[in-house]
Amino acid sequence: MTQEIKQISTKKRNLMMAVLLFGAFVALLAETFLNNALPTIMRAFGVSQSTAQWLTTAYLLVVGLMIPMSAWIFESFNMKQNYLMMMGIFFIGSIICVFAPNFYVLLTGRIIEAIAAGGLMPFIQNVILMMFPPEKRGMAMGITGLVIGFGPAVGPTISGLILKYSGWQMLFIILSVTSGIVTVCAIFAVQNITTPHMSTTDVISFLESIFGFGLILYALSEIGNTGKITLMLGLVLIVGIIIIYLFCLRQLHMQDPLLDIRVFKNLKFDLCTLLSTLSNLAMVGIELVLPLYLQTTRGESALTSGLVMMPGALLMIICNPVSGTLYDKLGIKKLSLFGFAMLVIGTLPMLTFSTQTSLVVIGLCYALRMVGISFTMMTTFTAGINQVQANMTAHANAGSSTIRQIGGSLGTALAMLVVTLGSANAGVNNGAALATGYHWGFILMLVFAVIGLIGSFGLPTAKEENK
């Protein structure tokens, strides 16, 4: 259903965009904020690493479950009320974590945070897509891409600095304060630029979405955590896929579907979604493999690992808006080819990494990869959205975001599986076996980049996009 868009001044639009993106940054920062704190939390609550890992796994799972419902939520409710509710939920979850007396209360707070975070990014992308016409979306979505990439990228570094001087509770105090500030700012800055059209929720679709995507994301997350595929996880994954198949069939026969998957009949949209997903795979995969490689094979600290990755995160601040501006002028094909070429160039030297490799060289390779991701992830996403009709924008956003989230889980699962297999087949001492495993992980990152580069040749030129 096409939404009626109310016009607001440029000043109000920019202020609104700033508040929305700051809220998204806080939610995305929370994704990786706890990575360096897990050992501290394990000692504080007396839990194992596999149990503590659920603070991250559960967060990503719930975020993935919320995305398919984002189109219905966005179309059905008042925009300002929507945003305030999501930021309020995130604030409550953070407060619960600050005062958590045991691990399971802490996990509950994280899940509450994730309920809000899962709806925030699709919501904000929908708002920005509505506020800007197609010819100006590149710059706006470039800035959005900065938030998507920069938040998770700086999370480990910032938390490493905080944990050096304070306890793990300080991480949630910071999340509580920042989300509270965003909520107050939103009361004054966020405008209702659309008229909601309330539609009934199909309970069966809702349950199929929750259980189908939930089982798939759970299986992929567990494969990533354990580095192996068990019979039980295989069955869980198959059942999840079957439920999603039934979900898709149901959506095709509904007048008002929860998620209109007919958007995937557009092959240009599909290609752009695939390339955006590959970019996300490349980003989350290396953000998992590289810190582990530095800490387990070279004995570097978590803070040092974060600092090595910091230049790449900072480059994203520069490159995302630049890539958005260039997309508006040059079109998607040239940018995607350049971006995936940079990914290939940045990954190739990683195949030669050893214990003697300079940290500067490692940081440079990571930075080149982040430049490539800056030029591909959100530009291909935006190009895909521009290929669909205006009344399908919210569903295209939800569909593409869901695929990208599942792709992220798949990327971490594949990366850890490859690392484990590489280590097991090395047949040498433990340190050398781990080094071999991580090199297998770097090879996987190269494969993602090459597939993206080849796929980019199928994108439309600037002239074809503007027809």
C-alpha positions as CSV (number, residue, x, y, z in Angstrom):
1,M,0.0,0.0,0.0
2,T,1.4,3.4,-1.0
3,Q,1.9,5.7,2.0
4,E,1.1,9.4,1.9
5,I,4.3,11.4,2.6
6,K,4.1,14.8,4.3
7,Q,6.7,17.3,3.2
8,I,9.0,18.8,5.9
9,S,11.8,21.4,5.6
10,T,15.4,20.4,4.8
11,K,16.5,21.5,8.3
12,K,13.9,19.3,10.1
13,R,14.6,16.4,7.7
14,N,18.4,16.5,8.5
15,L,17.8,16.8,12.2
16,M,15.3,13.9,12.1
17,M,17.8,11.9,10.1
18,A,20.6,12.6,12.6
19,V,18.5,11.5,15.6
20,L,17.3,8.3,13.8
21,L,20.8,7.3,12.8
22,F,22.2,8.0,16.3
23,G,19.6,5.6,17.7
24,A,20.6,3.0,15.1
25,F,24.3,3.4,16.0
26,V,23.6,2.7,19.6
27,A,21.6,-0.5,18.7
28,L,24.3,-1.7,16.3
29,L,27.1,-0.8,18.7
30,A,25.5,-3.2,21.2
31,E,25.9,-6.1,18.7
32,T,29.7,-6.4,19.3
33,F,30.0,-4.3,22.6
34,L,30.1,-7.4,24.8
35,N,32.7,-9.4,22.8
36,N,35.6,-8.3,24.9
37,A,33.5,-8.5,28.1
38,L,32.6,-12.2,27.8
39,P,35.5,-13.5,29.9
40,T,34.7,-11.0,32.6
41,I,31.0,-12.0,32.6
42,M,32.0,-15.7,32.7
43,R,34.0,-15.1,35.9
44,A,31.3,-12.9,37.5
45,F,28.5,-15.3,37.0
46,G,30.4,-18.6,36.9
47,V,29.2,-19.7,33.4
48,S,31.0,-21.4,30.6
49,Q,32.1,-19.8,27.4
50,S,29.4,-21.6,25.4
51,T,26.7,-20.2,27.8
52,A,28.2,-16.7,27.9
53,Q,28.3,-16.7,24.0
54,W,24.4,-16.6,24.1
55,L,24.6,-12.9,25.1
56,T,25.7,-12.3,21.5
57,T,24.0,-15.2,19.8
58,A,20.6,-14.5,21.3
59,Y,20.9,-10.8,20.4
60,L,21.6,-11.6,16.7
61,L,18.8,-14.3,16.7
62,V,16.1,-11.9,18.0
63,V,17.3,-9.1,15.6
64,G,16.8,-11.5,12.7
65,L,13.4,-12.5,13.9
66,M,12.1,-9.0,14.1
67,I,13.2,-7.9,10.6
68,P,10.5,-9.8,8.5
69,M,7.8,-8.1,10.6
70,S,9.3,-4.6,10.0
71,A,7.3,-3.8,6.9
72,W,3.9,-4.5,8.6
73,I,5.0,-2.5,11.7
74,F,6.1,0.4,9.6
75,E,2.9,0.6,7.6
76,S,0.5,0.1,10.5
77,F,1.7,2.5,13.2
78,N,2.5,6.1,13.8
79,M,6.1,6.9,12.8
80,K,7.0,8.9,15.9
81,Q,5.3,6.5,18.2
82,N,7.1,3.6,16.5
83,Y,10.6,5.1,17.1
84,L,9.9,6.2,20.6
85,M,8.6,2.7,21.5
86,M,11.6,1.0,20.0
87,M,14.1,3.3,21.8
88,G,12.2,3.0,25.0
89,I,12.3,-0.8,24.8
90,F,16.0,-0.7,24.2
91,F,16.5,1.6,27.2
92,I,14.5,-0.8,29.4
93,G,16.6,-3.7,28.3
94,S,19.8,-1.9,29.0
95,I,18.7,-0.9,32.5
96,I,17.8,-4.5,33.2
97,C,21.3,-5.5,32.2
98,V,22.9,-2.9,34.4
99,F,21.3,-4.3,37.6
100,A,21.2,-8.0,36.5
101,P,21.7,-10.2,39.6
102,N,22.5,-13.3,37.6
103,F,23.3,-14.4,34.1
104,Y,19.8,-15.2,33.0
105,V,18.4,-11.8,33.9
106,L,21.3,-10.3,31.9
107,L,20.4,-12.5,29.0
108,T,16.7,-11.4,29.3
109,G,17.9,-7.8,29.1
110,R,19.9,-8.5,26.0
111,I,16.9,-10.1,24.3
112,I,14.7,-7.1,25.2
113,E,17.4,-4.8,23.6
114,A,17.4,-7.0,20.5
115,I,13.6,-6.7,20.1
116,A,14.1,-3.0,19.6
117,A,17.3,-3.3,17.6
118,G,15.7,-5.7,15.1
119,G,13.1,-3.2,14.2
120,L,15.2,-0.1,14.2
121,M,17.4,-0.5,11.1
122,P,14.6,-1.5,8.7
123,F,12.5,1.3,10.2
124,I,15.2,3.9,9.7
125,Q,16.0,2.7,6.2
126,N,12.3,3.0,5.3
127,V,12.1,6.5,6.7
128,I,15.2,7.6,4.8
129,L,14.0,6.0,1.5
130,M,10.8,8.0,1.9
131,M,12.4,11.3,2.7
132,F,14.8,11.2,-0.3
133,P,13.9,10.7,-4.0
134,P,15.7,7.9,-5.9
135,E,18.2,10.3,-7.4
136,K,19.3,11.5,-4.0
137,R,19.1,8.2,-2.0
138,G,22.8,7.3,-2.6
139,M,24.2,9.9,-0.2
140,A,21.6,9.3,2.4
141,M,22.0,5.5,2.3
142,G,25.8,6.0,2.3
143,I,25.5,7.7,5.6
144,T,23.2,4.9,6.8
145,G,25.9,2.4,5.7
146,L,28.4,4.2,7.8
147,V,26.2,3.5,10.9
148,I,25.7,-0.1,9.9
149,G,29.4,-0.8,9.5
150,F,30.9,1.6,12.0
151,G,28.8,0.6,15.0
152,P,29.8,-3.1,15.1
153,A,33.4,-2.3,13.9
154,V,34.2,0.1,16.8
155,G,32.3,-1.9,19.4
156,P,35.2,-4.2,20.5
157,T,37.7,-1.3,20.5
158,I,35.5,1.0,22.6
159,S,34.5,-1.8,25.0
160,G,38.2,-2.8,25.3
161,L,39.1,0.7,26.5
162,I,36.2,0.8,28.9
163,L,36.9,-2.6,30.4
164,K,40.5,-1.5,31.0
165,Y,39.3,1.0,33.6
166,S,35.8,-0.2,34.6
167,G,33.6,-3.3,35.0
168,W,31.2,-4.9,32.5
169,Q,28.2,-3.0,34.0
170,M,29.7,0.3,32.6
171,L,29.0,-1.0,29.1
172,F,25.3,-1.1,29.8
173,I,25.3,2.1,31.7
174,I,26.7,3.8,28.6
175,L,24.0,2.1,26.4
176,S,21.3,3.2,28.9
177,V,22.4,6.8,29.0
178,T,22.8,7.1,25.2
179,S,19.5,5.4,24.4
180,G,17.8,7.7,27.0
181,I,19.3,10.8,25.4
182,V,18.2,9.6,21.9
183,T,14.6,9.0,23.2
184,V,14.4,12.5,24.6
185,C,15.8,14.1,21.4
186,A,13.3,12.0,19.4
187,I,10.4,13.6,21.2
188,F,11.3,16.9,19.7
189,A,13.0,15.9,16.4
190,V,11.1,13.0,14.9
191,Q,8.1,14.0,12.7
192,N,5.1,12.0,11.5
193,I,5.7,12.2,7.7
194,T,3.4,9.3,6.8
195,T,-0.2,8.3,7.5
196,P,-0.4,4.8,9.0
197,H,-2.7,2.2,7.4
198,M,-3.6,-0.3,10.1
199,S,-3.9,-3.9,8.8
200,T,-4.7,-7.1,10.6
201,T,-1.9,-9.4,11.4
202,D,-2.1,-13.0,10.1
203,V,-1.3,-15.1,13.1
204,I,-0.1,-18.1,11.1
205,S,2.3,-15.9,9.0
206,F,3.6,-14.4,12.2
207,L,4.2,-17.8,13.8
208,E,5.8,-19.2,10.6
209,S,8.1,-16.2,10.5
210,I,9.1,-16.5,14.1
211,F,9.7,-20.3,14.1
212,G,11.1,-20.6,10.5
213,F,13.6,-17.8,10.7
214,G,14.3,-18.6,14.3
215,L,15.3,-22.2,13.7
216,I,17.4,-21.2,10.7
217,L,19.3,-18.5,12.6
218,Y,19.6,-20.7,15.7
219,A,21.2,-23.5,13.6
220,L,23.6,-21.2,11.8
221,S,24.5,-19.4,15.0
222,E,25.2,-22.7,16.8
223,I,27.3,-24.0,13.8
224,G,29.3,-20.8,14.1
225,N,29.7,-21.1,17.9
226,T,30.7,-24.8,17.8
227,G,32.5,-24.9,14.4
228,K,30.8,-28.1,13.5
229,I,27.5,-29.5,12.1
230,T,25.7,-32.1,14.2
231,L,22.7,-34.2,13.2
232,M,20.4,-32.2,15.5
233,L,21.5,-28.9,14.1
234,G,21.1,-30.3,10.5
235,L,17.5,-31.3,11.4
236,V,16.8,-28.0,13.0
237,L,18.0,-26.2,9.9
238,I,15.9,-28.4,7.5
239,V,12.7,-27.9,9.6
240,G,13.4,-24.1,9.6
241,I,13.7,-24.1,5.8
242,I,10.5,-26.1,5.4
243,I,8.6,-23.7,7.6
244,I,10.0,-20.7,5.6
245,Y,8.9,-22.5,2.4
246,L,5.4,-22.7,3.8
247,F,5.6,-19.1,4.9
248,C,6.5,-18.0,1.4
249,L,3.6,-20.0,-0.1
250,R,1.2,-18.4,2.3
251,Q,2.5,-14.8,1.5
252,L,2.0,-15.4,-2.2
253,H,-1.7,-16.1,-1.7
254,M,-2.5,-13.3,0.8
255,Q,-4.0,-9.9,-0.2
256,D,-2.0,-8.1,2.7
257,P,1.0,-10.3,3.4
258,L,3.2,-9.9,6.4
259,L,6.2,-9.8,4.0
260,D,5.4,-9.5,0.3
261,I,7.9,-11.8,-1.3
262,R,6.7,-11.0,-4.8
263,V,9.4,-8.4,-4.7
264,F,11.9,-11.2,-5.4
265,K,10.4,-11.7,-8.8
266,N,12.5,-8.7,-9.8
267,L,15.8,-10.2,-10.9
268,K,17.7,-6.9,-10.8
269,F,16.6,-6.5,-7.2
270,D,17.7,-10.1,-6.5
271,L,21.2,-9.5,-7.8
272,C,21.6,-6.3,-5.8
273,T,20.4,-8.1,-2.7
274,L,22.9,-10.9,-3.3
275,L,25.8,-8.4,-3.7
276,S,24.7,-6.5,-0.6
277,T,24.6,-9.8,1.3
278,L,28.0,-10.8,0.1
279,S,29.3,-7.5,1.4
280,N,27.8,-8.2,4.8
281,L,29.3,-11.7,4.7
282,A,32.7,-10.2,4.0
283,M,32.3,-7.7,6.8
284,V,31.1,-9.9,9.6
285,G,33.3,-12.8,8.6
286,I,36.5,-10.9,8.8
287,E,35.4,-9.1,12.0
288,L,35.2,-12.5,13.6
289,V,38.2,-14.2,12.0
290,L,40.8,-11.5,12.2
291,P,40.6,-10.7,16.0
292,L,40.6,-14.4,16.8
293,Y,43.7,-14.8,14.5
294,L,45.5,-12.0,16.2
295,Q,44.7,-13.1,19.7
296,T,45.2,-16.9,19.4
297,T,48.1,-17.2,17.0
298,R,50.0,-14.1,17.8
299,G,49.1,-13.5,21.4
300,E,47.9,-10.0,20.9
301,S,45.4,-8.4,23.5
302,A,41.8,-7.7,22.7
303,L,42.6,-4.0,22.9
304,T,45.4,-4.3,20.4
305,S,43.2,-6.3,18.0
306,G,40.6,-3.6,18.2
307,L,43.2,-0.9,17.5
308,V,44.5,-2.8,14.5
309,M,40.9,-2.7,13.1
310,M,40.3,0.9,14.1
311,P,41.7,2.5,10.9
312,G,39.4,0.5,8.8
313,A,36.4,1.5,10.9
314,L,37.5,5.2,10.6
315,L,37.8,4.9,6.8
316,M,34.2,3.8,6.7
317,I,33.2,7.2,8.1
318,I,34.9,8.8,5.1
319,C,34.0,6.3,2.4
320,N,30.3,5.7,3.0
321,P,29.1,9.2,2.3
322,V,31.6,9.4,-0.6
323,S,30.3,6.2,-2.1
324,G,26.7,7.4,-1.7
325,T,27.5,10.6,-3.6
326,L,29.4,8.8,-6.3
327,Y,26.5,6.3,-6.7
328,D,24.1,9.2,-7.4
329,K,26.5,10.4,-10.2
330,L,28.1,7.2,-11.6
331,G,25.5,4.4,-11.0
332,I,25.9,1.1,-9.2
333,K,28.0,-1.0,-11.7
334,K,31.2,1.1,-11.5
335,L,31.0,1.4,-7.7
336,S,30.3,-2.3,-7.1
337,L,33.2,-3.3,-9.4
338,F,35.6,-1.0,-7.6
339,G,34.4,-2.1,-4.2
340,F,34.7,-5.8,-4.8
341,A,38.0,-5.3,-6.5
342,M,39.2,-3.5,-3.3
343,L,38.0,-6.5,-1.3
344,V,40.0,-8.8,-3.4
345,I,43.1,-6.6,-3.2
346,G,42.8,-6.3,0.6
347,T,42.2,-10.0,1.1
348,L,45.0,-11.5,-1.1
349,P,47.9,-10.5,1.2
350,M,46.0,-12.2,4.1
351,L,46.8,-15.5,2.6
352,T,50.5,-14.9,3.4
353,F,50.0,-13.7,7.0
354,S,52.5,-15.2,9.5
355,T,53.6,-14.5,13.1
356,Q,56.2,-12.1,11.6
357,T,53.7,-10.0,9.6
358,S,53.6,-6.4,10.8
359,L,50.5,-5.3,12.6
360,V,50.6,-2.2,10.3
361,V,50.3,-4.5,7.2
362,I,47.4,-6.4,8.8
363,G,45.7,-3.1,9.6
364,L,46.2,-1.8,6.1
365,C,44.7,-5.0,4.5
366,Y,41.7,-4.8,6.8
367,A,41.3,-1.1,6.0
368,L,41.3,-1.8,2.2
369,R,38.6,-4.4,2.7
370,M,36.5,-1.9,4.7
371,V,36.9,0.6,1.9
372,G,35.6,-2.0,-0.5
373,I,32.6,-2.8,1.8
374,S,31.8,0.9,2.0
375,F,31.5,1.0,-1.8
376,T,29.3,-2.1,-2.1
377,M,27.0,-2.9,0.9
378,M,24.6,0.0,1.0
379,T,25.0,1.2,-2.6
380,T,23.9,-2.2,-3.9
381,F,21.1,-2.3,-1.3
382,T,19.9,1.2,-2.5
383,A,20.2,0.2,-6.1
384,G,18.0,-2.8,-5.4
385,I,15.3,-0.7,-3.7
386,N,15.4,1.7,-6.6
387,Q,14.4,-1.2,-8.9
388,V,11.0,-1.7,-7.2
389,Q,7.8,0.3,-7.2
390,A,7.3,2.9,-4.5
391,N,4.5,0.9,-2.9
392,M,6.8,-2.1,-2.5
393,T,9.6,-0.2,-0.8
394,A,8.9,-1.3,2.8
395,H,8.6,-4.9,1.8
396,A,11.7,-4.7,-0.4
397,N,13.6,-3.2,2.5
398,A,12.4,-5.9,4.9
399,G,13.1,-8.7,2.4
400,S,16.6,-7.5,1.6
401,S,17.4,-6.8,5.2
402,T,16.3,-10.3,6.2
403,I,18.4,-11.9,3.6
404,R,21.4,-9.8,4.7
405,Q,20.9,-10.8,8.3
406,I,20.7,-14.5,7.5
407,G,23.7,-14.0,5.3
408,G,25.6,-12.5,8.2
409,S,24.8,-15.6,10.4
410,L,25.8,-17.9,7.5
411,G,29.0,-16.0,7.1
412,T,30.1,-16.4,10.7
413,A,29.0,-20.1,10.7
414,L,31.0,-20.8,7.5
415,A,34.0,-18.9,8.7
416,M,34.2,-20.8,12.0
417,L,33.4,-24.1,10.3
418,V,36.3,-23.5,7.8
419,V,38.7,-22.4,10.6
420,T,37.9,-25.6,12.6
421,L,38.3,-27.9,9.6
422,G,41.5,-26.2,8.6
423,S,42.9,-26.6,12.1
424,A,41.8,-30.3,12.4
425,N,43.5,-31.2,9.0
426,A,46.8,-29.4,9.7
427,G,48.2,-32.3,11.6
428,V,50.8,-30.2,13.4
429,N,51.2,-28.5,16.8
430,N,48.2,-26.5,18.2
431,G,49.5,-23.0,17.4
432,A,50.4,-24.0,13.8
433,A,47.1,-25.8,13.4
434,L,45.2,-22.7,14.4
435,A,47.2,-20.6,12.0
436,T,46.3,-23.0,9.2
437,G,42.7,-22.8,10.2
438,Y,42.6,-19.1,10.1
439,H,44.3,-19.0,6.7
440,W,41.5,-21.2,5.5
441,G,39.1,-18.6,6.8
442,F,41.0,-15.9,4.8
443,I,40.6,-18.0,1.7
444,L,36.8,-18.1,2.3
445,M,36.8,-14.3,2.6
446,L,38.6,-14.2,-0.8
447,V,36.0,-16.5,-2.3
448,F,33.2,-14.1,-1.2
449,A,35.0,-11.2,-2.7
450,V,35.6,-12.9,-6.1
451,I,32.0,-14.0,-6.3
452,G,30.9,-10.4,-5.7
453,L,33.3,-9.1,-8.3
454,I,32.0,-11.5,-10.9
455,G,28.4,-10.8,-10.0
456,S,29.0,-7.0,-10.3
457,F,29.4,-7.3,-14.1
458,G,25.7,-8.2,-14.3
459,L,24.6,-4.9,-12.7
460,P,22.9,-2.2,-14.9
461,T,25.0,0.8,-16.1
462,A,24.1,4.3,-15.0
463,K,22.2,4.9,-18.2
464,E,20.2,1.7,-17.8
465,E,19.4,2.6,-14.2
466,N,18.0,6.0,-15.2
467,K,15.7,4.7,-17.9
